[in-house]
Amino acid sequence: MEVRACWISQVACLVLCIMCMESYAFDSSIRLHAGFSENEGFVLVNMTGVWQAICKNDLDPFNILVACRQLGFTEGYALKWEDSDYQYPSSWRPQNESKERFPIRRTKFICNGSEPSLSSCQVSDKSDDYCSIYGGVACNISAAELTTLLDSVRYSYASLTYDISNGIAEGLVLVTEIFKYGDHDHKTLVGGICNLDDRAAMLVCKRRGYPNGGKAAAFPSPERTMPMVLNELDCVHSDTLSSCRKVFSLEGNCSQAGVMNNGVQCYTSLRPSVIGALSFVAQASIIIVVAGICGICWVQRHGKNPPADRRQIYLTVSGNEVYPPGQATYQSSS
């Protein structure tokens, strides 16, 4: 019994050591820098032995959600955090950390929002692209603070940028950034949409690089910690996404509008209906052209010089035959 108990304790210690090692590796591969509190700041990752920042343009709502989860923040909402002063040393405000500069990692983490860490996401190399602005996150944002941000953008200028999750031809439509006037502690809204129409889907797909357009579709909703920024995106009477009618969410969820078409399916090739219509037009055009050529040939052949055996019509007036002026009559041999 003592041997068995000792063996069990050794196994338990081994498992505990492995868990601690994994936890240490997990915690030591990401941290926040230069934030105003412990739950916000620029995201620094250490995947190659060197601390590197993430480019601002490479942080979408799913990346932000996963980064906050990896940092241990699992409550509240995950938003984007920015500090423009960090980019200009002359206006730098004192922070708890030094103004240390870090290289920017030019890779895109393609996440679906459920991964435990950024390293679990797919990675797309963007080493040839240049970026000079750090990307940051604000984690554990309360519902009350989120509502304050939503109230602010509803009544002020807001320009939204839309994208498709995972960088593929179909998926959730994400509001990737909002530029607005106002400070609000450097937090900006990022999230999803409860419902959009087919016109909006077509514009999103074209912006994403699919010229054949697309249609609105429904996908499983993300978890609660990614806020829903818009209840509705209506582009029926719009030519651009910026001019579409926007209905902002009141509480960061879809409880008022419900989740309907929250994503898009982009057409990677011409739709069958379009191909059929183009084929019909092509066939009809060929028929019209052929018919026109045949008509011209017939007119040229029969419309000018009548056949020599065509009988001349003449009139008989009071027993006298009257011929058309300047024309000879034709007498039939019968």
Rosetta silent file (secondary structure, phi, psi, omega in degrees, C-alpha in Angstrom):
SEQUENCE: MEVRACWISQVACLVLCIMCMESYAFDSSIRLHAGFSENEGFVLVNMTGVWQAICKNDLDPFNILVACRQLGFTEGYALKWEDSDYQYPSSWRPQNESKERFPIRRTKFICNGSEPSLSSCQVSDKSDDYCSIYGGVACNISAAELTTLLDSVRYSYASLTYDISNGIAEGLVLVTEIFKYGDHDHKTLVGGICNLDDRAAMLVCKRRGYPNGGKAAAFPSPERTMPMVLNELDCVHSDTLSSCRKVFSLEGNCSQAGVMNNGVQCYTSLRPSVIGALSFVAQASIIIVVAGICGICWVQRHGKNPPADRRQIYLTVSGNEVYPPGQATYQSSS
SCORE:     score description
SCORE:     0.000 S_00000001
   1 L     0.000  -38.217  179.987    0.000    0.000    0.000 S_00000001
   2 H   -65.387  -40.184  178.762    2.834    2.362    0.801 S_00000001
   3 H   -63.631  -42.775  179.325    4.433    1.672   -2.574 S_00000001
   4 H   -63.705  -43.704  179.396    1.142    2.317   -4.335 S_00000001
   5 H   -63.061  -38.697  178.735    0.557    5.511   -2.383 S_00000001
   6 H   -66.193  -40.562  179.856    4.062    6.690   -3.203 S_00000001
   7 H   -63.703  -42.581  179.355    3.552    5.914   -6.882 S_00000001
   8 H   -63.711  -40.593 -179.231    0.278    7.839   -6.922 S_00000001
   9 H   -66.775  -36.944  178.323    1.878   10.827   -5.218 S_00000001
  10 H   -65.395  -42.332  177.692    4.737   10.828   -7.727 S_00000001
  11 H   -62.359  -42.884  179.622    2.304   10.783  -10.638 S_00000001
  12 H   -62.250  -40.620  178.512    0.316   13.600   -9.041 S_00000001
  13 H   -65.437  -39.511  179.759    3.478   15.659   -8.584 S_00000001
  14 H   -63.472  -45.433  178.715    4.490   15.026  -12.177 S_00000001
  15 H   -61.369  -41.742  179.977    1.085   16.126  -13.480 S_00000001
  16 H   -64.000  -39.278  179.115    1.192   19.195  -11.260 S_00000001
  17 H   -65.489  -41.044  178.728    4.665   20.103  -12.542 S_00000001
  18 H   -63.140  -43.822  178.379    3.551   19.752  -16.152 S_00000001
  19 H   -60.885  -41.281 -179.712    0.519   21.936  -15.494 S_00000001
  20 H   -66.439  -40.033  179.032    2.712   24.545  -13.860 S_00000001
  21 H   -64.046  -43.907  178.633    5.157   24.460  -16.749 S_00000001
  22 H   -63.279  -41.572  179.872    2.337   24.868  -19.275 S_00000001
  23 H   -64.363  -39.088 -179.864    0.822   27.674  -17.226 S_00000001
  24 H   -65.870  -44.233  179.680    4.182   29.397  -17.003 S_00000001
  25 H   -64.339  -38.917 -178.736    4.773   29.092  -20.753 S_00000001
  26 H   -65.458  -46.759 -176.994    1.255   30.253  -21.449 S_00000001
  27 H   -71.644  -29.943 -174.312    1.485   33.277  -19.154 S_00000001
  28 H   -86.137   -2.364 -176.961    4.973   34.257  -20.241 S_00000001
  29 L   -94.602   -2.959 -179.248    4.195   34.400  -23.973 S_00000001
  30 E  -151.532  145.158  175.378    1.966   37.475  -23.821 S_00000001
  31 E  -159.423  168.203  179.330    1.714   40.643  -21.745 S_00000001
  32 E  -105.771  148.056 -175.808    0.368   44.188  -21.855 S_00000001
  33 E  -133.907  136.208  170.208    2.537   47.278  -22.078 S_00000001
  34 L    66.684   25.144  177.721    2.040   50.981  -21.271 S_00000001
  35 L   -83.034  169.130  178.665   -1.595   50.770  -20.254 S_00000001
  36 L   -88.166  -10.560  176.263   -3.384   52.989  -17.750 S_00000001
  37 L  -150.348  174.418 -175.300   -4.521   49.920  -15.780 S_00000001
  38 L   -71.481  -15.944 -177.100   -3.659   46.239  -15.488 S_00000001
  39 L  -103.940   17.827  178.578   -6.395   45.164  -17.909 S_00000001
  40 E  -148.497  161.641  178.633   -5.384   47.330  -20.860 S_00000001
  41 E   143.856  179.965  177.754   -2.354   48.207  -22.963 S_00000001
  42 E   -74.178  140.366 -178.768   -0.416   47.267  -26.062 S_00000001
  43 E   -83.887  123.063  174.159   -0.235   43.530  -26.746 S_00000001
  44 E  -114.708  131.877  179.023    3.292   42.096  -26.661 S_00000001
  45 E  -119.577  147.733  179.429    3.903   38.484  -27.682 S_00000001
  46 L  -127.400   89.541 -178.832    7.023   36.376  -27.206 S_00000001
  47 L  -110.709   -8.974 -178.159    6.960   33.476  -29.664 S_00000001
  48 L  -130.209   17.085 -177.906   10.585   33.592  -30.836 S_00000001
  49 L    88.015    0.544 -179.564   12.386   34.623  -27.676 S_00000001
  50 L  -128.531  132.829  176.907   11.918   38.323  -28.459 S_00000001
  51 L   -72.706  127.449 -178.758    9.103   40.542  -27.246 S_00000001
  52 E  -132.598  145.770  176.135    7.229   41.945  -30.230 S_00000001
  53 E   -86.183  163.628  176.076    4.195   44.183  -30.567 S_00000001
  54 E  -104.998  138.324 -179.666    1.192   43.400  -32.773 S_00000001
  55 E   -65.222  141.485  178.516    0.239   45.812  -35.539 S_00000001
  56 H   -54.841  -40.982 -176.771   -2.916   47.813  -34.909 S_00000001
  57 H   -72.692  -13.068 -178.653   -4.380   46.741  -38.271 S_00000001
  58 H   -95.054    5.781  179.258   -3.900   43.046  -37.414 S_00000001
  59 L  -104.802  107.012  173.754   -6.194   43.119  -34.372 S_00000001
  60 L  -104.214  175.889 -176.585   -9.801   42.246  -35.186 S_00000001
  61 H   -55.948  -34.850  178.972  -12.538   41.506  -32.599 S_00000001
  62 H   -70.517  -40.313  176.410  -11.673   37.785  -32.484 S_00000001
  63 H   -59.962  -43.817 -179.225   -7.966   38.470  -31.938 S_00000001
  64 H   -62.890  -42.041  179.498   -8.855   40.860  -29.129 S_00000001
  65 H   -61.986  -45.776 -178.618  -11.177   38.301  -27.528 S_00000001
  66 H   -67.617  -41.186  179.997   -8.535   35.565  -27.623 S_00000001
  67 H   -60.667  -43.503  179.016   -5.767   37.879  -26.345 S_00000001
  68 H   -65.017  -38.850  177.887   -7.866   38.873  -23.312 S_00000001
  69 H   -64.420  -42.616  179.561   -8.663   35.222  -22.599 S_00000001
  70 H   -64.283  -32.707  178.707   -4.971   34.294  -22.822 S_00000001
  71 L   -76.424   -7.331  178.064   -4.142   37.094  -20.405 S_00000001
  72 L    98.236    5.407  179.258   -6.581   35.598  -17.911 S_00000001
  73 L   -95.104  109.742 -175.513   -9.424   38.118  -18.337 S_00000001
  74 L  -118.997    3.207  179.443  -12.616   36.123  -18.834 S_00000001
  75 L  -110.544  159.106  175.950  -15.263   38.515  -17.549 S_00000001
  76 L    69.235 -165.696 -176.476  -16.837   41.516  -19.233 S_00000001
  77 E  -101.119  156.095  176.922  -16.241   42.657  -22.797 S_00000001
  78 E  -110.003  122.730 -177.627  -13.051   42.780  -24.861 S_00000001
  79 E  -124.614  175.982  174.665  -12.432   46.015  -26.766 S_00000001
  80 E   -88.695  143.074  179.168   -9.624   47.721  -28.656 S_00000001
  81 E  -122.895  136.337 -178.997   -7.329   50.031  -26.709 S_00000001
  82 L  -136.817  153.298  173.428   -5.284   52.854  -28.219 S_00000001
  83 L  -144.419   96.909 -177.032   -3.005   55.577  -26.982 S_00000001
  84 H   -63.529  -26.015 -179.675   -2.063   58.059  -29.681 S_00000001
  85 H   -63.946  -26.699 -177.882    0.372   59.762  -27.302 S_00000001
  86 H   -65.802  -26.061 -177.726    2.555   56.671  -27.403 S_00000001
  87 H   -80.792  -12.474 -176.858    3.300   57.323  -31.064 S_00000001
  88 L  -127.723   95.299 -174.952    4.611   60.826  -30.356 S_00000001
  89 H   -55.362  -28.866 -177.534    7.339   60.915  -27.648 S_00000001
  90 H   -65.122  -25.608 -179.554    7.154   64.715  -27.373 S_00000001
  91 H  -110.012   20.192 -177.301    3.650   64.464  -25.898 S_00000001
  92 L   -64.592  134.140  175.602    4.282   61.336  -23.866 S_00000001
  93 L   -98.850  145.273 -176.598    2.520   61.213  -20.552 S_00000001
  94 L   -57.359  136.208  178.695    4.215   59.449  -17.624 S_00000001
  95 L  -124.560  172.399  176.123    3.388   55.749  -17.405 S_00000001
  96 L   -72.650  -23.763 -179.504    4.203   52.962  -15.006 S_00000001
  97 L  -109.759  163.581  179.699    6.462   51.467  -17.672 S_00000001
  98 L   -74.460  169.447  178.574    9.315   52.971  -19.661 S_00000001
  99 L   -85.216   41.218 -178.816    8.977   54.218  -23.216 S_00000001
 100 L   -64.109  138.617 -179.998   10.692   51.097  -24.464 S_00000001
 101 L  -101.545  144.169 -178.449   10.171   50.462  -28.169 S_00000001
 102 L  -125.702  146.881  173.259    9.443   47.013  -29.548 S_00000001
 103 L   -66.265  150.836 -179.441    9.581   45.586  -33.061 S_00000001
 104 E   -97.315  125.503  178.922    6.163   44.953  -34.575 S_00000001
 105 E   -76.417  114.257 -178.624    5.357   41.369  -35.450 S_00000001
 106 L   -93.087   64.263  171.352    3.927   41.416  -38.989 S_00000001
 107 E  -129.310  146.883  178.897    1.845   38.281  -38.796 S_00000001
 108 E  -102.472  120.178  175.514   -1.910   38.041  -38.829 S_00000001
 109 E   -84.825  115.155 -178.027   -3.458   35.772  -36.216 S_00000001
 110 E   -97.398  100.072 -175.058   -6.565   34.268  -37.834 S_00000001
 111 L  -112.558  157.659  173.189   -8.812   33.313  -34.907 S_00000001
 112 L  -106.969    2.384  175.827  -12.448   32.229  -34.604 S_00000001
 113 L    96.800  -11.729 -177.225  -12.780   33.531  -31.057 S_00000001
 114 L  -103.608   -4.828 -176.698  -12.775   30.181  -29.239 S_00000001
 115 L   -70.059  150.663  178.220   -9.011   29.564  -29.076 S_00000001
 116 L   -77.650  -20.541 -177.524   -7.243   29.597  -25.690 S_00000001
 117 L  -155.007  161.980  178.338   -4.298   31.637  -27.009 S_00000001
 118 H   -63.648  -33.161  179.844   -3.099   33.556  -30.057 S_00000001
 119 H   -67.508  -16.051  177.442   -0.551   30.833  -30.763 S_00000001
 120 H   -83.358  -12.168 -179.677   -3.486   28.435  -31.237 S_00000001
 121 L   -82.862  162.836  172.403   -4.822   30.518  -34.133 S_00000001
 122 E   -69.113  149.341 -177.579   -3.756   30.189  -37.731 S_00000001
 123 E  -120.377  128.784  177.541   -0.916   32.508  -38.659 S_00000001
 124 E  -112.876  123.656 -176.521   -0.655   34.408  -41.932 S_00000001
 125 E   -72.763  128.324  176.438    2.743   35.886  -42.780 S_00000001
 126 L  -131.290   36.116 -172.957    2.698   39.614  -43.562 S_00000001
 127 L   -64.071  -20.658 -179.454    6.411   40.266  -43.167 S_00000001
 128 L   -82.212  -11.289 -179.071    6.537   42.351  -46.338 S_00000001
 129 L   -88.389  146.244  179.487    4.018   44.875  -44.970 S_00000001
 130 L  -101.550  140.731  177.563    5.130   47.904  -42.973 S_00000001
 131 L  -149.155  140.398 -178.242    3.416   48.997  -39.775 S_00000001
 132 L  -126.888    4.782 -175.205    4.399   51.562  -37.160 S_00000001
 133 L  -118.225  126.112 -179.360    1.377   51.634  -34.834 S_00000001
 134 E   -72.068  148.557  174.471    0.958   49.247  -31.915 S_00000001
 135 L  -105.869  137.010 -177.544   -2.305   47.401  -31.358 S_00000001
 136 E  -130.107  169.248  179.584   -3.768   47.142  -27.872 S_00000001
 137 E  -130.445  154.133  171.974   -6.656   45.579  -25.970 S_00000001
 138 E  -125.961  115.798 -172.998   -8.922   46.586  -23.113 S_00000001
 139 E  -106.514  162.376  177.127  -10.261   43.574  -21.210 S_00000001
 140 E    56.691   41.814  177.464  -12.990   43.008  -18.617 S_00000001
 141 E   -77.033  129.877 -177.247  -15.035   46.035  -19.712 S_00000001
 142 L   -73.772  159.213  178.094  -18.235   46.247  -17.709 S_00000001
 143 H   -60.582  -36.496 -179.941  -21.674   46.389  -19.309 S_00000001
 144 H   -66.001  -42.202  179.789  -22.161   49.901  -17.902 S_00000001
 145 H   -68.480  -38.079  177.495  -18.931   51.179  -19.470 S_00000001
 146 H   -63.419  -41.615  178.760  -19.785   49.533  -22.777 S_00000001
 147 H   -61.983  -36.961  176.976  -23.204   51.199  -22.748 S_00000001
 148 H   -62.386  -42.960  178.229  -21.509   54.581  -22.191 S_00000001
 149 H   -65.105  -41.562  178.199  -19.326   54.005  -25.271 S_00000001
 150 H   -63.266  -41.558  177.314  -22.339   52.968  -27.337 S_00000001
 151 H   -61.898  -37.284 -178.433  -24.240   56.071  -26.264 S_00000001
 152 H   -65.384  -47.519 -176.020  -21.278   58.205  -27.265 S_00000001
 153 H   -74.948  -23.447  179.202  -20.943   56.874  -30.816 S_00000001
 154 H   -66.904  -29.411 -175.389  -24.698   56.903  -31.437 S_00000001
 155 L  -111.386   16.048  177.944  -24.764   60.662  -31.046 S_00000001
 156 L  -138.988  171.638  179.643  -21.421   61.572  -32.633 S_00000001
 157 L   -61.447  131.453  178.194  -19.582   61.055  -35.895 S_00000001
 158 E  -144.170  126.509  176.933  -18.659   57.397  -36.352 S_00000001
 159 E  -115.129  122.623 -174.809  -17.060   55.710  -39.348 S_00000001
 160 E  -104.107  145.265  174.609  -17.107   51.923  -39.289 S_00000001
 161 E  -114.948  131.041 -174.849  -14.844   49.458  -41.067 S_00000001
 162 E  -112.489  147.844  178.314  -16.251   46.033  -41.893 S_00000001
 163 E  -149.882  173.451  178.657  -14.510   42.733  -42.523 S_00000001
 164 E  -107.882  135.006 -178.862  -15.197   38.994  -42.668 S_00000001
 165 H   -63.119  148.482  176.179  -14.005   36.766  -39.845 S_00000001
 166 H    68.191    1.036  176.969  -11.146   34.340  -40.544 S_00000001
 167 H    64.568   27.539 -178.763  -10.296   36.108  -43.810 S_00000001
 168 L  -115.238 -174.773 -173.158  -12.291   33.649  -45.913 S_00000001
 169 L   -76.728  -13.723  178.487  -15.210   33.901  -48.361 S_00000001
 170 E  -145.847  151.793  179.830  -17.892   33.424  -45.722 S_00000001
 171 E   154.601 -174.771  178.829  -18.314   34.111  -42.045 S_00000001
 172 E   -65.712  144.511  172.981  -19.434   36.646  -39.492 S_00000001
 173 E   -89.448  125.656 -177.424  -19.213   40.312  -40.409 S_00000001
 174 E  -110.478  137.270  170.289  -17.074   42.119  -37.868 S_00000001
 175 E   -83.922  104.770 -169.720  -16.969   45.814  -37.075 S_00000001
 176 E   -86.454  -17.725 -179.852  -13.200   46.071  -36.953 S_00000001
 177 E  -168.752  149.651  173.939  -12.791   49.681  -35.916 S_00000001
 178 E  -129.462  124.468  172.161  -14.613   52.888  -35.109 S_00000001
 179 E   -97.088  126.276 -177.314  -13.064   56.319  -35.520 S_00000001
 180 E  -145.463  160.175  173.679  -14.883   58.808  -33.354 S_00000001
 181 L   -88.414  133.318 -178.506  -14.457   62.152  -31.699 S_00000001
 182 L   126.985  149.403 -174.032  -14.098   61.891  -27.978 S_00000001
 183 L   -88.278  -71.143  179.611  -11.622   60.387  -25.543 S_00000001
 184 H    52.776   47.828  171.430  -13.378   57.917  -23.244 S_00000001
 185 H    59.329   29.548  171.290  -10.164   56.482  -21.844 S_00000001
 186 H    66.781   19.004  177.236   -8.819   55.365  -25.231 S_00000001
 187 E   -99.507  134.909  178.340  -11.255   52.471  -25.634 S_00000001
 188 E  -124.830  150.878 -175.056  -12.915   51.950  -29.009 S_00000001
 189 L   -79.062  134.222  170.437  -15.767   49.668  -29.971 S_00000001
 190 L  -140.050  145.469 -179.278  -15.169   46.486  -31.927 S_00000001
 191 E   171.537 -145.896 -174.699  -17.613   43.636  -32.345 S_00000001
 192 E  -120.632 -174.483 -179.271  -20.323   42.127  -34.479 S_00000001
 193 E  -126.760  137.849  179.287  -23.627   42.888  -36.219 S_00000001
 194 L   -76.565  -39.050 -176.074  -27.009   41.370  -35.413 S_00000001
 195 L  -155.970  137.443  173.770  -28.517   41.730  -38.885 S_00000001
 196 E  -141.036  157.379 -176.777  -27.553   43.027  -42.332 S_00000001
 197 L   -94.875  175.878 -177.136  -29.264   42.903  -45.738 S_00000001
 198 H   -64.664  -34.109  178.487  -28.141   41.425  -49.065 S_00000001
 199 H   -64.425  -42.963  177.098  -27.035   44.805  -50.375 S_00000001
 200 H   -62.666  -40.957  178.710  -24.760   45.241  -47.360 S_00000001
 201 H   -60.977  -41.812  179.603  -23.422   41.717  -47.891 S_00000001
 202 H   -62.646  -42.739 -179.775  -22.597   42.513  -51.509 S_00000001
 203 H   -67.147  -39.121  178.018  -20.707   45.682  -50.513 S_00000001
 204 H   -63.979  -43.925 -179.496  -18.790   43.855  -47.767 S_00000001
 205 H   -63.643  -42.083  179.153  -17.793   41.071  -50.187 S_00000001
 206 H   -64.125  -39.566  177.986  -16.632   43.549  -52.820 S_00000001
 207 H   -64.610  -33.053 -177.862  -14.573   45.391  -50.216 S_00000001
 208 H   -79.789   -8.796  177.483  -13.057   42.063  -49.171 S_00000001
 209 L   107.550   16.937  177.380  -11.993   41.313  -52.775 S_00000001
 210 L  -112.116   94.709 -173.016  -14.905   39.267  -54.149 S_00000001
 211 L   -68.242  -15.695 -179.406  -16.174   41.229  -57.195 S_00000001
 212 L   -83.662    1.441  177.283  -19.116   38.862  -57.811 S_00000001
 213 L    80.576 -159.164 -178.169  -20.791   40.020  -54.596 S_00000001
 214 E  -177.254 -172.907 -179.231  -22.519   37.793  -52.078 S_00000001
 215 E  -133.762  157.758  177.682  -25.576   37.316  -49.898 S_00000001
 216 E   -72.828  146.806 -178.173  -26.431   37.733  -46.234 S_00000001
 217 E  -149.377  162.526  179.834  -26.328   34.579  -44.093 S_00000001
 218 L  -105.319  136.301  178.745  -26.723   33.450  -40.488 S_00000001
 219 L  -131.412  159.589  177.250  -23.844   31.983  -38.486 S_00000001
 220 L   -55.011  135.682 -176.912  -23.505   30.845  -34.856 S_00000001
 221 L   -72.021  144.538  176.324  -23.299   33.877  -32.607 S_00000001
 222 L   -70.705  166.878 -178.686  -20.011   34.623  -30.817 S_00000001
 223 L   -68.895  167.345 -168.897  -19.801   34.430  -27.093 S_00000001
 224 L   -61.030  -29.039 -172.616  -21.018   37.254  -24.907 S_00000001
 225 L   -72.075   -8.190  170.975  -17.650   38.878  -24.292 S_00000001
 226 L  -101.315  115.206 -173.466  -17.504   40.225  -27.867 S_00000001
 227 L   -70.592  151.621  170.882  -20.066   43.047  -28.037 S_00000001
 228 E   -91.696  114.897 -175.122  -22.603   43.465  -30.800 S_00000001
 229 E   -81.204  -40.837 -176.882  -22.058   47.013  -32.046 S_00000001
 230 E  -117.486  135.360  169.283  -24.940   47.227  -34.553 S_00000001
 231 E   -77.958  -32.128 -176.349  -28.456   45.883  -34.360 S_00000001
 232 E  -153.363  142.279  172.508  -28.934   46.529  -38.065 S_00000001
 233 E  -126.059  107.814 -174.231  -26.971   47.546  -41.168 S_00000001
 234 E  -109.662  113.212 -177.170  -29.352   48.661  -43.943 S_00000001
 235 L  -119.484   19.522 -175.195  -27.753   49.373  -47.335 S_00000001
 236 L   -55.570  -40.632 -176.478  -30.783   48.991  -49.645 S_00000001
 237 L  -109.110   27.181 -175.596  -30.537   52.575  -50.898 S_00000001
 238 L  -122.731  148.606  176.873  -26.762   52.995  -50.530 S_00000001
 239 L  -100.828  -15.808  179.956  -23.825   52.690  -52.900 S_00000001
 240 L  -134.537  155.686  178.994  -21.157   52.574  -50.188 S_00000001
 241 H   -64.526  -32.843 -178.052  -20.911   51.016  -46.735 S_00000001
 242 H   -67.282  -23.520 -178.456  -20.252   54.402  -45.163 S_00000001
 243 H   -97.331    3.286  179.525  -23.638   55.714  -46.347 S_00000001
 244 L   -69.895  154.592  177.499  -25.680   52.741  -45.097 S_00000001
 245 E   -78.830  128.300 -176.490  -28.246   53.247  -42.352 S_00000001
 246 E  -117.281  132.169  174.047  -26.872   52.055  -39.007 S_00000001
 247 E  -114.577  108.099 -176.589  -28.864   51.151  -35.908 S_00000001
 248 E   -74.262  147.213  175.078  -26.511   50.923  -32.936 S_00000001
 249 L   -68.114  149.644  179.851  -27.019   48.373  -30.207 S_00000001
 250 L   -92.032  -29.374 -174.438  -28.191   49.760  -26.882 S_00000001
 251 L  -131.667   12.230  178.464  -26.599   47.183  -24.581 S_00000001
 252 L    80.682   14.999  178.411  -23.980   45.402  -26.677 S_00000001
 253 L  -141.627 -179.530 -177.490  -26.175   42.440  -27.528 S_00000001
 254 L  -104.886   26.357 -176.689  -28.932   41.388  -29.922 S_00000001
 255 L   -65.442  -26.271 -178.401  -31.694   41.141  -27.347 S_00000001
 256 L   -87.473  -43.452 -176.241  -33.734   43.847  -29.082 S_00000001
 257 L   -94.670  -26.875 -173.466  -33.297   42.912  -32.744 S_00000001
 258 L    78.755  155.243  179.412  -32.452   39.226  -32.444 S_00000001
 259 L   -86.975  119.591  177.816  -29.797   37.476  -34.486 S_00000001
 260 L  -117.678  -98.392  176.048  -30.859   37.078  -38.113 S_00000001
 261 L   -99.929   97.151 -176.569  -28.261   37.505  -40.876 S_00000001
 262 L  -102.344    6.486 -179.597  -25.082   38.319  -38.986 S_00000001
 263 E  -148.959 -171.507 -177.365  -22.638   37.259  -41.707 S_00000001
 264 E  -136.605  155.428  169.183  -22.098   36.895  -45.443 S_00000001
 265 E  -120.999  109.530 -177.075  -21.446   34.256  -48.063 S_00000001
 266 E   -87.109  143.227  178.764  -19.348   35.744  -50.860 S_00000001
 267 L   -83.581  119.932  178.920  -19.516   34.372  -54.393 S_00000001
 268 L   -85.542   -9.573  175.566  -16.114   33.139  -55.499 S_00000001
 269 L  -148.562  174.451  179.307  -17.390   32.731  -59.092 S_00000001
 270 L   -63.539  138.487  177.640  -20.356   33.875  -61.175 S_00000001
 271 L   -67.660  151.210  178.514  -23.649   32.547  -59.888 S_00000001
 272 H   -55.351  -38.751 -179.920  -25.489   29.972  -62.079 S_00000001
 273 H   -64.404  -37.732  178.693  -28.367   32.402  -62.595 S_00000001
 274 H   -68.895  -42.758  178.631  -25.949   35.061  -63.827 S_00000001
 275 H   -61.153  -42.737  178.778  -24.198   32.591  -66.119 S_00000001
 276 H   -63.114  -40.964  179.654  -27.582   31.499  -67.518 S_00000001
 277 H   -65.122  -43.107  178.429  -28.643   35.089  -68.110 S_00000001
 278 H   -64.445  -38.329  178.385  -25.384   35.914  -69.872 S_00000001
 279 H   -64.478  -41.407  178.702  -25.714   32.757  -71.998 S_00000001
 280 H   -63.333  -43.294  179.530  -29.264   33.718  -72.998 S_00000001
 281 H   -62.417  -42.472 -179.469  -28.158   37.235  -73.925 S_00000001
 282 H   -63.558  -44.665 -179.833  -25.268   35.853  -75.989 S_00000001
 283 H   -64.776  -43.921  179.322  -27.513   33.402  -77.843 S_00000001
 284 H   -62.259  -39.226  178.878  -30.156   36.037  -78.481 S_00000001
 285 H   -63.714  -40.959  179.219  -27.493   38.431  -79.767 S_00000001
 286 H   -63.974  -43.131  179.688  -26.182   35.802  -82.203 S_00000001
 287 H   -62.068  -43.085 -179.489  -29.694   35.078  -83.494 S_00000001
 288 H   -63.873  -43.153  179.982  -30.383   38.792  -83.992 S_00000001
 289 H   -63.358  -45.900 -179.984  -27.096   39.303  -85.847 S_00000001
 290 H   -62.328  -44.769  179.399  -27.686   36.282  -88.128 S_00000001
 291 H   -61.842  -40.083  178.376  -31.257   37.358  -88.840 S_00000001
 292 H   -63.379  -43.088  178.755  -30.056   40.876  -89.654 S_00000001
 293 H   -62.986  -43.894  178.720  -27.422   39.584  -92.087 S_00000001
 294 H   -61.673  -40.789  179.630  -29.965   37.321  -93.807 S_00000001
 295 H   -63.854  -41.353  179.256  -32.409   40.225  -94.084 S_00000001
 296 H   -63.779  -42.958  178.992  -29.789   42.479  -95.657 S_00000001
 297 H   -62.062  -41.365 -179.748  -28.847   39.784  -98.178 S_00000001
 298 H   -64.261  -42.867  179.934  -32.496   39.222  -99.135 S_00000001
 299 H   -63.928  -42.871 -179.995  -33.089   42.945  -99.630 S_00000001
 300 H   -64.145  -31.496 -176.593  -29.977   43.278 -101.772 S_00000001
 301 H   -84.648  -39.005 -171.944  -31.032   40.323 -103.882 S_00000001
 302 H  -113.195  -11.568 -173.421  -34.761   40.904 -104.295 S_00000001
 303 L   -88.689   -9.601 -175.856  -35.389   44.502 -103.465 S_00000001
 304 L  -111.871  -78.669 -175.386  -33.775   46.208 -106.517 S_00000001
 305 L   -88.386  110.741 -179.675  -33.753   44.462 -109.938 S_00000001
 306 L   -71.094  155.233  179.628  -36.989   42.449 -110.459 S_00000001
 307 L   -58.268  151.093 -177.453  -36.739   39.182 -112.386 S_00000001
 308 L   -66.424  -27.495 -177.678  -36.908   39.451 -116.205 S_00000001
 309 L   -90.187   11.155  178.868  -39.976   37.224 -116.420 S_00000001
 310 L   -71.820  128.597 -177.531  -42.004   39.374 -114.071 S_00000001
 311 L   -75.730  135.414  178.260  -45.175   40.363 -115.904 S_00000001
 312 L   -81.563  127.333  177.545  -45.841   44.065 -116.336 S_00000001
 313 L   -82.956  131.968  176.167  -49.233   45.081 -115.059 S_00000001
 314 L  -134.014  163.397 -176.064  -51.123   47.450 -117.341 S_00000001
 315 E  -107.027  151.818  174.057  -54.528   49.024 -117.320 S_00000001
 316 E  -116.065  115.242 -179.207  -57.319   48.932 -119.819 S_00000001
 317 E  -117.516  116.058  178.421  -59.259   52.122 -120.041 S_00000001
 318 L    52.806   42.128  176.219  -62.221   52.222 -122.386 S_00000001
 319 L    83.102   -7.359  178.457  -60.798   49.390 -124.423 S_00000001
 320 E  -102.647  135.094  179.522  -57.403   51.058 -124.808 S_00000001
 321 E   -82.356  126.078 -179.014  -54.356   49.563 -123.159 S_00000001
 322 E  -111.411  120.531 -179.066  -52.453   52.079 -121.074 S_00000001
 323 L  -100.892  150.418  174.552  -48.832   51.237 -120.201 S_00000001
 324 L   -61.772  140.973 -175.678  -46.781   52.766 -117.466 S_00000001
 325 L   -59.079  136.229  174.290  -44.568   55.510 -118.884 S_00000001
 326 L    73.359   10.718 -179.589  -41.126   54.443 -120.046 S_00000001
 327 L  -122.881  142.409  177.787  -41.723   50.734 -119.565 S_00000001
 328 L   -91.159  152.464  178.097  -42.148   47.995 -122.148 S_00000001
 329 L   -89.576  159.539 -179.177  -44.765   45.312 -121.826 S_00000001
 330 L  -118.549  123.942  179.386  -44.082   41.683 -121.593 S_00000001
 331 L  -103.128  126.951  179.410  -46.111   39.282 -123.605 S_00000001
 332 L   -74.537  145.891  179.035  -46.438   35.802 -122.398 S_00000001
 333 L   -73.797  -10.837 -179.450  -45.873   33.059 -124.877 S_00000001
 334 L   -81.056    0.000    0.000  -49.001   31.288 -123.714 S_00000001
